[in-house]
């Protein structure tokens, strides 16, 4: 009996300690209450679930951005990138309404405003991959790649052959891949690259003893940096399914958006890559002038203003989430959103409803064909609320829309890897590009309008009058939306 009492006491003490940790570690009171109830009523499963998915790793710093051995060199890189940020901010190149947005990203994300950029919008894999191949073939110094999904298929091998050729020519080639998203690569593929002189590293390698935790935190970025000047970033992974010019069995038409950057903005992508590489690779990258070439006004290609926002469990704040809130709050006329996974949460819902009720033109494009029934059900509950307030929501019917874009007032275009959901805002390592350009915003608006031509607007009355059991199911799944 004494042993039973001791075990019972230890059990209750453990529950109490876990509850205290939840209270200390969880910012949202709603989330904290949900975890506590789960732990109390389903103790063992509840505790395992919390430690796998609930710990606030942003607060606990999953890893630190230590890209070099000593702090002075890290500051040297940031100072180099920030040299002209004040000048650009005060130059009149960006609208006054975005000053708070750019300053927030600069302060919270250590990301400067950059000018002297040429920006090319790439629609679908058919436009991205030819541009990427051409740029890789012209590389002179180094190539750095970072992908969530890299597959051992036609596209993956086509790029790999170019990388192998460049490595044999003496270029520095580094390849960083997410261990979960790129699980199908196989050891032989990596071995082939290593034997050619390519340095490879899995991001946050999945190990059996930390399986749930490591699967939960994913590097969702898609980045390529060539010679420190050319950068590719956006939503398109390295896979055949992202191309509509490759015939695959049962393959959907894939609608996605990417960017090609030529200029100063690539320096920050380089910095992000170095941070991620040094977190997971045994071979550390240190500062070199060739990684951050100076692009002066005299040899500038164009003068597009670009700022890059990144966030993840390594950042002290959810920079991408806050930057989207700020961007929407600055809208005066229109907000056009494309997202394959639309689970915005209360804050974004509130600010979108305010925009709708203020008379702004708010249009949201979402998939008509979803690759996740649970995510689709959770998202549908948010559609119901937005439709009730007057939002225009369109379902893409031509195939699967995977693009993650936002256009504000035809003078700000946002393209990146971040979905509009809890996972991208809180759990994944993501990157978004802010382009303060009427030219790019108009091009993206044209693409958005073309997408609407093959989409169907959701009829408010029909949607709201669906059977009550469907609404109930969607509301129930919405409770799980922070974990989807």
Buried (B, 14 or more C-beta within 10 A) or exposed (E): EEEEEEEEEEEEEEBEEBBEBBEEBBEEEEBBEBBBEBBEEEBEEBBEBBEBBBBBBBEEEBBEBEBBEEEEEBEBBEEBBBEBBEEBBEEEBBBEBBEEBBBBBBEBBBBBBBBBBBBBBBBBBBBBBEBBBEBBEEBEBBBBBBBBBBBBBEBBBBBBEBBBBBBEEEBBBBBBBBBBBBBEBEEEBBEBBEEBBBBBBBBBEBEEEEEEBBBBBBBBBBBBBBBBBBBBBBBBBBBBBBBBEBEBEEBBBBBBBBBBBBBBBBBBBBBBBBBBBBBBBEEEBEBEEEBBBEBEEEEBEBBBBBBBBBBBBBBEBBBBBBBBBBBBBBBEEBBBBBBBBBBBBEEBBEBBBEBBEEEBEBBBBBBBBBEEEEBBBBBBBBBBEBBEBEBBBBBBBBBBBBBBBBBBBBBBBBBBBBBBBBBBBBBBBBBBBBBBBBBBBBBBBEBBEEBBEBBEEBEBEEBEEEEEEEBEBBBEBBEBBBBB
